[in-house]
């Protein structure tokens, strides 16, 4: 069985047709597959529910589940945790989220240090990190960023040869 990732918490009903608001960290970086399913924690059991609609409302996510079509049916789910598996929920690789303090781990060189910030410029984004007490800017693209583990606060990176040595 695949590992579940916590998406957030169902905090309230949205509208009159049973949609539920999910609150959590970095929801804008999570992609939910429509017509897939998510798990709601009910009595310490991850129970699957099919998704009929997903949309963002500010920093919150609004989910509509099959079979939950009124406010009355939605109310018992308020306060419950929502989880996804790798087939139905994924973290978008190149999303501008707060990565400050995350470890940058290169495929070959290992842990390179803590990320200061994600810098957005007109056509490019950069990760600012300290290497040997000097700020180094690294391209933030899907080509180099292989995975972001928000739980472990780690960015897995695959730098081309010589990129880390450019300032030396």
C-alpha positions, 0 to 999 in steps of 0.5 A: 500500500502506498504511503499517505500524505497529509493534505490538511484539515476539513474546517467548514462547509462551503456553500449549500451543496456539501463542499468542504474547505480544507485548510493546511500548509502549502495547499497551492503546491498540492495537485489533486486528481479530479475523479480520483479519491482522497482519504478522510480520517474517521475513528483512526481509519483512513476512509476513501472518498471519491472527489467530484470537484477540486478548486482553490479559494485563496490559500484554502482548497475546496473539495466536493466528494461524491455522496456528500451533497448537502451541508447536513451531510458535510457537517460530520466531516468538519475537523477531520484530517484529509490524506492523499496517496501518490496516485491521487495527490502530488506536490507540484515540483515548481511551485513558489512555496516558502522553502526557507530553512529547508535542507538542500540535498544534492544527488552527488554532493549530499547536504549542501546547507539550508535554503535562505529563500526562493527568489522569483525573477521575471523568467526564472526562480533561484534558491539562495543558499549559503555554501562556505559562508557565501551566498550561492544562487541555484536555478529552481527548475523541474530539471534540477529540483527532483523532489520536495519533502515538506514533512522532512523540510528537504529539497532534493536537487540534481545539479549539473557538474560544476554548478556548486563550484562556480563561485570558487 
